[in-house]
Amino acid sequence: MLLSALSGAGASGCGRDRESEPPANQLRVEIETSPATLDPRYATDVISSRIGELIYDSLVKADSRGGFVGDLAQSIERPSSTLWLFHLAPGYRFSDGTPLTARDVKYTYDSVMSAASASLKRGSLANLVRVDAFDDLTVGFTTRGPFAAALELATLGIVPAGTPARGPRGISPLGSGPFRVALFKRDEAVVLKRNPWRPYQPLAPRAIVFKVVPDAIVRVLELIKGLSDFAENNVPAQMLGYLQERHALRVERHGGVGYQYLIFNFRDPRLRDLRVRRAIAMALDRQAIIKSLLARTARPATGMLAPENWAYEPDVATYPYDPTAAARLLDEAGFRADKADDSGARFTLVYKTTGDPERRSLAQVFQAMLAKVGIRLDVRTNEWATFYSDIQHGDFDVASLAWVGINDPHHYYTVFDSKMVPPYGSNRGYYSNPKMDELLERAEVEMNSDARRRLYREIQKLAASDLPYVSLWWQDNVTVMNRRVRGFIPYPNGSWRSFASIRLESADELGR
C-alpha cells in the first residue's frame, strides 16, 4: 500500500513543473526536529550542533579519526603540563564585519563556565580553570592538572564578546562561520545565508533552508517530488532501495560512528547482577535486527569506539545470540520462570522510549526477544522531552539510546566514572566499578599517546566484560540527495560542514 502510494507520487513528480524546480543556489535540507537552540553555548542536541557548525567557528574541529584539527587556531602549543596556547589565524570576522579576537574566545568560555549560565556544557568544562586572552590572536587554556582530552574543550563555537545568555526567542548570536542565521522559526524552518565576509565558490549554495518535517513518509515524498535536496539518517531504511531507483536521487551509505546501546539502571538490584545483564545481551539478536529493521544500514558494535577511532580495541568480549545460554544464566541468578504465569515470565522491566515509529518498532522487537527468555518488557513511550527527562533522572529500568559523534575516548569517563552521575555527567545508569574509575582517571591525565591508547584498550575490555551498556550497533550515515548536489563530503560523526563547499548544478548541467 505504501509503495503504491509512493509510486504514484513519484510518477506525478517526474516532470519538471514549476513547483519542483529548485531555487538556484539554495540547498533544501529536511530535518525531523527543530534545533533546540542555535546558541553554541547551550546547544547539546544533534540538529543544533550540526547546524551550528555552519554558523560558528571553534578553536579546533573533529577530524575523521576521533582527533582534532585547527579551525580558528592555526597553531597550538603546550608550554607546560597545564597550559595550552592557541594562536588564532588572522582575518576571521563575525557576519556583521566585526573582527574575531581572543577576547571573544575568552568571553564565550567565561559565559559558559559562569555559575549563572545554566549551560549543560558547563560540566564538560570542569577541567578548565580559566581562559586568558594574552593578545588579539593568542588564547590560553589553563587546566586543573595534566588533562589529555584538553583539545576536546576547544570545540565550543565562538560568539562575540558581550552576547547575552539566553537572548530573545528566535534571535541567534552572530558567528564567524560560512553562514549566518536569516530566520529561525521553531518547529518550521531555519534559513541560513552566506556570511558576507567569508569567500565561497560560484556554484556553492548562497542559502540553506532546513525544513522541519516530522513525518518520515512526507520526507520521502518531498525528496521524490524534488521539493527537497538532502536528507540524512532520517529516511526509513526499508525505503532506501526504492529511493535508489529514482533517477533524480542518489543514495549514499558511509560508515558512521553513531553508537546505539542498551543502558541499565544499576539502582535496580536485578540489573546489578552481571548474569542478568549478560543474559539480556545474549537474548538480543542484533544481526537479525540490523538485517530486517535497519535494512543492513548498521554494523554490530563491540563498544562505544568504532573502528575508525584511533583508540579502537577489537579484542573484547562479545555476546552472540544464544537464548538457551541466556535462560541458563537467569536460572543461575535465581530468576526462575513463574509457573503460575502462563507467559513464563521471570520478572518485568520498564523500558522507556520515544513515540517515534522506528523507536516503537525497536521496542517491540526487544520485547519479543526478551520474552523468549522469560523477561517481560513494560514498554512506555513519551515525547522526546519527557523521555529525556526520565533518563536524566534515572526513571527507567532499561532504555536504548545513541551517542552521536564520539571523538576523543575521554567520553568513557563522562559516562562510566562513578562521579559522573547527573547532573555532573552522563553516567545515567549509576554504574560504579572502582577498577573502571581507576583506569578512567589514569587515562584522563596520561599525556603520552601510546600509554593512553593502552589504558583505553583496558577500559574497552572492562566495559565489554562488565556491561554497563549492551553494545548494539554503529549506525551508518545514509544520505539521500538530489543529483544536483555535488561534492558532499561525509564525516563519520555525521557533520554537515561540507555544505559550505558543495556545488549545486543546474538542470542543464545535469542533462549533459
ABEGO torsion letter per residue (X at the ends): XAAAAAAAAAAAAABBBAAABBBBGBBBBBBABBBABABAAABABAAAAAAAAAABBBABBBBAAGBBBBBABABBBBABAABBBBBBBBGBBBAAGBBBBAAAAAAAAAAAABAAAGBAAAAAAAABABBBBABAABBBBBBABBBAAAAAAAABBBBBBGBBBGBBBGBBBBBABABBBABBBBGABBBBBBBAABBBBAABBABBBBBBBABAAAAAAAAAAGABABBBGABBAAAAAAAAABAABBBBBBBBABBBBBBBBAABAAAABAAAAAAAAAABBAAAAAAAAAGGABBBBAEABBAABAABBABBBBBBBBAAAAAAAAAAAGBBBBAABAAGBABBBBBBBBABAAAAAAAAAAAAAAAAAGBBBBBBBBBAAAAAAAAAAGBBABBBBBBBGBBBAAAAAAAABAAABOAABABAAGBBBAAAAAAAAAAAABABAAAAAAAAAAAAAAAAAAGABBBABBBBBBBBBBAABBGBBBBAAGBAAAAAABBBBBAAAAAX
